Amino acid sequence: MANVVKIRNFVNGQFTDCNDYIESLNPSTGDVLALIPNSGEHEVQSAVAAAKAAFNSWSKTSVDERARILFKIADLIETQNDQLAYDESLDQGKPVWLSKTMDIPRAVANFRHFATAIKCDNEIASMTPENVVNYTIHEPVGVAGIITPWNLPLYLLTFKLAPAIAYGNTVVAKPSEITSLTAFKLCKIFEEAGLPSGVINVIFGHGRTAGEALVKHPDVNLISFTGSTATGIRIAETTAPFFKKLSLEMGGKNAAIVFNDVDVAAIVPSILRSSFLNQGEICLSSSRIYVQKDIFQLFVQSFVSEMKKLKVGDPFDKDVFIGPLVSKQHLEKVKSYLDISVAEKADIFSTYDLSLPAHCKNGYFFPPTVITNISNDSRCMTEEIFGPIVCILPFDTETEVIQKANGVKYGLSATIWTKDVNKVHRVARQLQVGTVWVNCWLIRNLHMPFGGMKLSGVGREGTVDSRHFYTEKKTVCIKIDH
């Protein structure tokens, strides 16, 4: 185990050991990659105490100084782009070209964006009624608890860390125990950037122990969570007696709606990307595709043909589009949906011969798969698979497809593919989702609110929404005597 990385908690500016460790596996090979602290209530108590102690000083630190540190963190991440991308792909399984071009650059953008945003904030002032001045103040909330998932480890962690500390809060973060490597490396960047001790504390471990202890701690004032709907519900139940502020970004079962006025050959590559990028392990992935009947056969033929060109294999092979799934447990979950479709006698299109290199034979690989001729009520159509499986069904009318798209418990995102601008506006308004992309996918603007409806989430984050979430608004009313 000479090459195994020993990850340590980061508390009050110090790396600390734990009495027990969890093995984290390389998804490409199944070998042990890292040892993760199996943190529990004791470690969380220490981290929360450090964050609480640091809050008074950090919350009073000037905007210019906070922005300077955020810019420094961004610069350091950028200079380490290639190494962090390597670590992310080694730990999570995504192709390294994707880590280099999306995950790590977006982490940089998160810190730079909020470093700039806090310099552009303004408050509301009013002189009504006469002889009275009213104005508002946004104040930091306190200790923020941040819990992030394994699919976009550094990207989603920094999307929450950056605004939390930019607006003057201190943090205790718990990344996924499955993909902790880049979070550990980020702690070293915090040291180098001169972030004061206790402002960000990172605890590693299982959700049922470290995560649970963090969520229910009385000195943690807010929780920002991205992960499964089941865990989000558990967080809401646990925090209800404390009235903590919550931002919960949870599961999705996102529909792509393809109308018959499109150029099929032109849009297939984009929809293919929306279904299979990051092995389909993105909460925003298009896992249900509804295609208008008159172009259905043409679309399926074109989509499957292009899908079979996608190379599955070692994430460090520059030609690979789909790496391994993140864990053996997750691989078995994804396989179970293929079993469901077989039992339901659906039509299945896949690349069964993966031709993996020898060192990847024990990895958690699954081929991109298309399912057609399946009921709209099938579990494959209503549950989040979170893998490289996509279902494609035909539809007749606009009304029908809107009803089908809205007919699941999730409401995170959707895509519309059409040349008809009137149809775009009409359909977009009726879709019960937090984000609608039109003739594109995964274009993110940090100024815009992000979050879901129904069981996909509570709250929004993004420039204005993050400010509202990570601060408390206070009104000051002053009577002016003449």
N, C-alpha and C positions, 0 to 999 in steps of 0.2 A: 504493500500500500504506500510505496514511497512517493508516488505522484498524487496521492489523495490530498485535496485541500482541506485544511481544518479551519472552518469558519467560526468566528467568535462574535458574541454580542458586542454592541457599541453603546456604552452607557456613560453619560457625563464626560464625553470626550476620550474615554478609555476603552480599549478592547478587553473584554472580560471572558473568562472561561466559565464552563457550565459543568455540572456533575455528570450529565448524561448527553449522548449525541445520537443523531439519526443519520443513517446512511442515505446519501443522495446519489442516484445512479445516472450514468451517461445514457441517454435514451437511444443513442446510435449503436451502442455496444452491450448495454446491460451491466457494464463494469461500475464499480464504486468510483464516483467522481469526487465527492466531498463528504465531510462529516459536519452535520448541522447541529447547533445547540438545541437540545430538547427542553426549551425554556418553559417555565411554569409561573405560578403566582409569585414566587420570590423574586425572580428576574424581572417580572413586570412591575412589581412594587418598586424596585430600585430604579427602573427606567422612568416611571411616572414621577417619583420623588425628584429625580434629576431634572426632568422637564418642568416640573412645578417650581423648583428653585430657580431655574434659569429664566422663567417667564417675566418676572418683574423687570429685570435688566433688558432683556431682548425686546419686550413690548414697548420700551421707552427709547430704544435705539432709533436714530434718525432714519428717515426714508432713504436718504442718500447712502448711508452706511449699509443698510440692508440690501439696497440695490447693488452696491459695489460687490458685496459678498456673493450675491446670486450671479452676477456677471462673471465673477472669478470661478465659481463652480462650473458654469457653462463652458468657460474657456478650457478648463482642465478636462472636462468630459470630452470636449472636441479634440483636444490634443491626444487623447487616449482612445479615439474612435475605433481604430482597428483592433486593439487589444480587447476592449470591452465587447466589440462585435464578436470576436472569437469566443470569448467567455460565454456570451449569451447563446450562441449557437451550440456550443459544447454542452451547455446546461439544459437548454430548452428543446433543441433539435431543429430549429428553423434554419433555412439556408443562410450561410454567412453573408451572402450578397444582400439579403434582406435586412439582416442586423446592421450592416454597414450603411445601407441607404435609407432605412426607415427608423428602426428602433432607437439607435444611438443618436442620430441627428434630431429626432423628435424630443429626446431627453434634453438635448442642448437647447432646443427651441423653447421648451417649457420654462426653463430657468430664465432665459433672456426675455421671454414674453412678459413674465410677471415682474421681472426687475424693471421693465419699462412701464408696465401698467400702474404700479404703485406711485410712479411719478406723475401720472396723468389723472389721478383721482380728483374729484371735486365733491363738494357738499352742497346741500340745498339750504338756501337762506330766504327768508320772507319777512316783510315788514307789515304784515296784516295780523291783527287790527292795528290801528294807528297807535304810535308810541310804544310798539312792542316789536322786538326783533326775535325771530325764531331761526335756529339753524340746527343742522344735524352733524353728528360726529359718528364715524365708524371706528369702533374699538375692537382689538383682538379678543377672541373668546376665552383663550386659556390654553390648556393642553389638548392637542388634537390627537386622536387615535386613528391611525391609518392602516388599513388592511388591504393588501393587493394580491392579485392572482398570479398564476404561473405562465400565462400565455404571452403576455407582453411585459416581462418583468421590470425592466428599467424604465421603459416608456411610461407605464401606468403609475409606477411608484413616484416618478418625478412630476407627473401631471398633478399629483396631490401634494407632494412635499413643497414644490415651488410656491404655490399660492399660500399654503399654510404658514410658512415662515415669512414670506413677503409681507403678509398683513399682520405680522407681529406675534403669531402664536408660536408655541414650542410643540414638539412632536414626539410621540412614541409610535414607531412604525413596525408592523409585522408583515414582512413579505411572505410569499408562499414557501413552505418548507421543501417544495419540489424543485424550485428554481431560485436559489438564494445567492448565487455566486456574484452577480453584478451588483446586488444591493450591498454585499460585503465590500466589494471594490469601491463602491460609491462612498462608503464611510471613510475610506482612506483619503478620498478627494475632499471630503468635508474638513478633515484635519489640515490638509495642505492649503485649502482656501482660507483658513483662519476663522472658520465658523466657531463661535464661542461654545464652550463645553455645555452640554445639556440642552442645547437648542433642538438638535435632532438626535434621538436615541433609537437604535434599531435592535429589535429583539427577534430572534429566529426560533421557530418551533411550530408545532401543530396548532391548527385552529382551535381544536377542542380543549387545549390547555392554555397556551400563550394567548391565542386570540380571545378565548372566553374570558380570561383574567383581565385583558385589556379593555374589553367591551364593558364589563360590569364594574370597573374601578370607579369609585365615586369622584375621584379627582380628574377624570378624563371628561372634558366638557362636550366634545363632539366626536362623531365617528364618520369617517369617509371610507366607504367600502366598495370594492369591485370584486365580484365573484358570483357564485351560484345563487339562484333564487331561494333555495332551501336555507342556505346560510344567512342570506339577507333577512328572511323571515325570523330566523332565530335571533339575529341581532336586534330587530325591532321589538321582539318580545322581551328580550333581556333588558333593554334600555328603557322600556316604557315607564317603569316607576321613577326613573331619574330625569325624564324629559330632556334627554340629551339631543343636541342638534344632529340630524342624520342626513347623509347623502349616500344612497344605496344604488349602485349601478349593477344590475343583475343580468339574468339570462336573456337570450333573444332567440326567436325563430323567424328570421327575417325573410320577407317575400320580395322577389324580383318580378315585376309585372312587365311583360313584353307585348306591346301592341303590334298589329299587323302592318303598320306603315314604316317599320324600321328596315334598315339594310342589315340583314341577318349576319352576313359575313363581316360587316364592320363592327358589330356590337359583341359578337361571341367572345373575342379575346378579353374584353373588359368584364363580362359576366363570369367567364371562366376564372379570372383572377379573383373576383368577388366571392367565389365559391371555394377556391382551393388555396388561396394565399395563406401562408403560415399553417399549412396542413388543415385548413378549415377551422383552426383553433382561434377564432376571433369572434367575439360576441356579436359582431356586426356582419358576419359572413352571410351570403345569400344561400340559404339551405332549402328554400322552396322557390321554384321558378314556375310562374304561370305564363303560358304562351298562348296567344290568340290562335284559335283552331286552324285558320287557313294557312298559317306558317308553322304550325306545330311540328310536323314531320321534318320539314327543312331545317328548323332550328335544332331539333334533337340530333339529327344526322350530323350537322355541322359541329355542334357542341361536343358530341361524343368523339368525333374524328379529331378535334383539337385536343380534347382531354387525353386521348391515348398517346399524344406526343409529349405529355408532361413526364419528365424523368423523376423517378423516386429513388432516393439513395442517400449517400453520405452528404451531410449538409455543407461540407467543405469542398465538394465537387462543384465547380462554377456552373455546370450545366444542369444541376439538380434544382427542381422547382418545389418538390415536396420532400421534406426530411421525415424523421421518425416522429410518431406521436410522443407525447411527453413522458408517459409511463406505461408500464405493463397493465396496470389497473385501468387506465384510460383506454388503452388499445382494446381490452376485453369489452369495455362498455360500447365502443364504436362498433366492434364486431357484432354485438348483440342486436343492433339495428339492422344489420345485413341479414341476420337470421330471421328477424321479424318479416322483412320483405320477401324472403324465400318462402316462409310459411304462408304468406298472403298471396303467393303466386304472382308477384310483380315481375316486370321485365327489368333485368339488371345488366348494365354495361360496365365493364371494368377492365383494368390491365392486370391480369392475374400473375404474369411472370415478371417479377420485380427485378431480377438479375442483379441482386445486391452484391457488393464486394465482400470478400471473405470476412473482413473485420466487422462487418455490419450484420452478420448472420443472426446474432442474438439481440438485435435492436428491435424497436417497437414500430415497425413499418406497416403501413396500410395503403393499398392502392386507391387512387381517385376513382370514385364510383358514382354512376348515375342510375337512379331508379325511376321507372315510368310505370304506367298502368297499375297504379296503386290508389287506394281510396284516400280521399281528402281527410278522412277521419282517422287514418292510420297513425299509430304512434310515431312513425317515421316522418309524418307531416305535421305533427303537433308538439313533439318534444324536442328539446335542444340536444342535438347529437354531438356537436362541437368536434367535428372531424371531417375528413374529405369525402363526405357522402352528400349528394344533392338529389332532391326529388323534382321531377319536371312533369307538370300536368297541363292539359289544355283548358281553355275557357272560351265562352262565346261572347258575352257582353261585358261592358264596363261595370254595370251594377253587380253582376255575378262575381267578378274577380275582386271587387272591393269587399264584398261580403266574405269571400274565402280568405283574403289577405288578413282581414280583421278577426277571423274566426279562431284565434288561438289566445292563450292566456297572456302571451307576451306582447310587448309594444315598443321595441327598441328602435328599429329602423326599417326602411324599405327602399327599394329602387324602382323607378319608372323609366321605361325605355320607349320613347315615341318622339315623333317630329311635330306633333300637334300641341302647340302651346296652350290652347284653351283646355285641352284634355289634361295637360300637366297640372294646371291650377285646380281644375275640378276634382281630379283624383287625389292630389296631394292633401287637399283640405279634409278629405273623408277618411284618410288612412289614420288609424289610431296608433301612431308611433311618434317617438321623439325627434327623429331625423328622417327626412326624405331626400334621397339623392336622385337627380334626374339626369339620365344619360351619362352617369359617372358613378363612382363609388369610393368611399374612404378619403375623400378630400376633406381635410379638417381645417377649420379656422378657429383659433383659440379665442377669438372675440365672441363666437357664437355659443349659445348654451348647448350642453351635451347631457343627455340623460334619457330615460325611458318612461313609458306609460304602463299602466296595468302592472303585471308582475315583473316587468323589466326594470322597475326602479322607483325611487322617491328622490326628488330634488334634481337640481341641475348644477353643472360646473362649467366654467368658461369665464372669461374676463369679469363681466358684471356679476354673474351668478356666483362665481368663486368668492368675489368680494363680499357679497351678501352672506354666503355660507360661513366664511372664515372670520367674519366680524359680527359684532352686535351694533345695531344702530340706536343712537341716543339722540333725543331732541332736547335742545336747550332753549328756554324761553326767557327773555330779558325785557323787563318793563323799563322804558326810558323816561326819566322824570325831566320835565322842562322847568 
